[in-house]
Amino acid sequence: MKAFYTILLLIVSNIFMTFAWYGHLKLQEMKIISNWPLYAVIFFSWAIALAEYSFQVPANRIGFVENGGPFSLMQLKVIQEVITLMIFTLFTTVFFKGEALHWNHFAAFVCLVLAVYFVFYK
């Protein structure tokens, strides 16, 4: 169950992270925050990032092998990166209609799957 909770928390964390890092671009495009000064956008993103950390830190604590979890630090990081890219890809293709997936993106995803395979290889 710790592996499940870790991955679930990482998914939620990365949803917040993606919105913190890139959501302001969509909000600007929608003219919601287009007149905000940069410092206001930064503070807005930091507030979202606080929610991200509220899920990321427990995910790492629960999942880390030295805390009784199933994953090494390297495994946690690779899992987190794969989740990040999956969430980011979904976010960009849904919210930014000008972005499209191409063959090289799929090739990169295959490399990520291989990275997960190799990081768990004994």
PLY file of the C-alpha trace (Angstrom):
ply
format ascii 1.0
element vertex 122
property float x
property float y
property float z
element edge 121
property int vertex1
property int vertex2
end_header
0.00 0.00 0.00
2.92 2.38 0.62
3.85 2.19 -3.06
0.27 3.03 -4.05
0.06 5.96 -1.62
3.45 7.24 -2.73
2.50 7.21 -6.40
-0.94 8.73 -5.70
0.64 11.56 -3.69
3.22 12.12 -6.42
0.46 12.39 -9.03
-1.45 14.96 -6.96
1.76 16.83 -6.23
2.66 17.00 -9.90
-0.78 18.28 -10.87
-0.22 21.21 -8.51
3.36 21.61 -9.75
2.29 21.77 -13.37
-0.33 24.40 -12.60
2.18 26.38 -10.52
4.81 26.33 -13.26
2.66 26.57 -16.40
-0.92 27.38 -15.37
-0.21 31.09 -15.25
0.56 30.95 -18.98
-2.96 29.66 -19.68
-4.49 32.17 -17.27
-2.60 34.93 -19.08
-3.82 33.60 -22.43
-7.39 33.64 -21.06
-6.87 37.29 -20.00
-7.51 36.42 -16.35
-4.12 37.58 -15.05
-2.79 39.37 -18.12
-2.51 42.68 -16.24
-0.84 41.23 -13.15
2.73 42.32 -12.45
5.32 39.56 -12.50
5.78 39.56 -8.72
2.03 38.86 -8.26
2.21 35.94 -10.69
5.24 34.61 -8.80
3.42 34.79 -5.44
0.35 33.17 -6.99
2.52 30.33 -8.31
4.26 29.98 -4.95
0.90 29.53 -3.25
0.11 26.68 -5.64
3.61 25.27 -5.13
2.97 25.16 -1.37
0.13 22.72 -2.09
2.53 20.76 -4.31
5.06 20.41 -1.49
2.28 19.38 0.88
1.92 16.23 -1.22
5.50 15.80 -2.46
7.16 15.67 0.94
4.81 13.03 2.40
5.14 11.00 -0.81
8.91 10.92 -0.43
8.71 10.12 3.29
6.20 7.31 2.81
7.97 5.89 -0.22
11.59 6.05 0.94
13.05 2.65 1.84
14.77 3.93 5.00
11.36 5.06 6.30
9.85 1.65 5.64
8.79 2.43 2.09
9.43 0.37 -1.02
11.61 2.79 -3.05
15.23 3.94 -3.06
15.95 7.63 -3.62
16.87 6.95 -7.25
13.64 5.03 -7.80
11.59 7.80 -6.20
13.20 10.40 -8.44
12.67 8.44 -11.65
9.05 7.71 -10.73
8.51 11.40 -9.98
10.04 12.47 -13.31
7.91 10.03 -15.29
4.77 11.21 -13.50
5.79 14.83 -14.10
6.15 14.28 -17.83
2.88 12.36 -18.06
0.98 15.11 -16.23
2.73 17.81 -18.25
1.90 16.06 -21.53
-1.75 15.72 -20.56
-1.85 19.35 -19.40
-0.31 20.77 -22.57
-2.38 18.71 -24.98
-5.65 19.51 -23.16
-5.16 23.16 -22.20
-2.79 24.40 -24.91
-4.48 23.40 -28.16
-1.50 24.51 -30.27
0.69 21.82 -28.72
0.69 18.43 -30.42
2.43 15.14 -29.81
4.89 13.98 -32.45
6.88 10.79 -33.01
9.88 12.12 -31.12
7.72 12.68 -28.03
6.65 9.05 -28.14
10.27 7.99 -28.59
11.15 10.03 -25.49
8.37 8.31 -23.55
9.77 4.93 -24.54
13.13 6.06 -23.17
11.41 7.03 -19.90
9.80 3.63 -19.62
13.22 2.12 -20.16
14.60 4.43 -17.45
12.01 3.09 -15.02
12.88 -0.46 -16.03
16.60 0.10 -15.51
16.27 1.95 -12.21
14.32 -1.02 -10.80
16.64 -3.60 -12.37
18.56 -5.57 -9.76
0 1
1 2
2 3
3 4
4 5
5 6
6 7
7 8
8 9
9 10
10 11
11 12
12 13
13 14
14 15
15 16
16 17
17 18
18 19
19 20
20 21
21 22
22 23
23 24
24 25
25 26
26 27
27 28
28 29
29 30
30 31
31 32
32 33
33 34
34 35
35 36
36 37
37 38
38 39
39 40
40 41
41 42
42 43
43 44
44 45
45 46
46 47
47 48
48 49
49 50
50 51
51 52
52 53
53 54
54 55
55 56
56 57
57 58
58 59
59 60
60 61
61 62
62 63
63 64
64 65
65 66
66 67
67 68
68 69
69 70
70 71
71 72
72 73
73 74
74 75
75 76
76 77
77 78
78 79
79 80
80 81
81 82
82 83
83 84
84 85
85 86
86 87
87 88
88 89
89 90
90 91
91 92
92 93
93 94
94 95
95 96
96 97
97 98
98 99
99 100
100 101
101 102
102 103
103 104
104 105
105 106
106 107
107 108
108 109
109 110
110 111
111 112
112 113
113 114
114 115
115 116
116 117
117 118
118 119
119 120
120 121
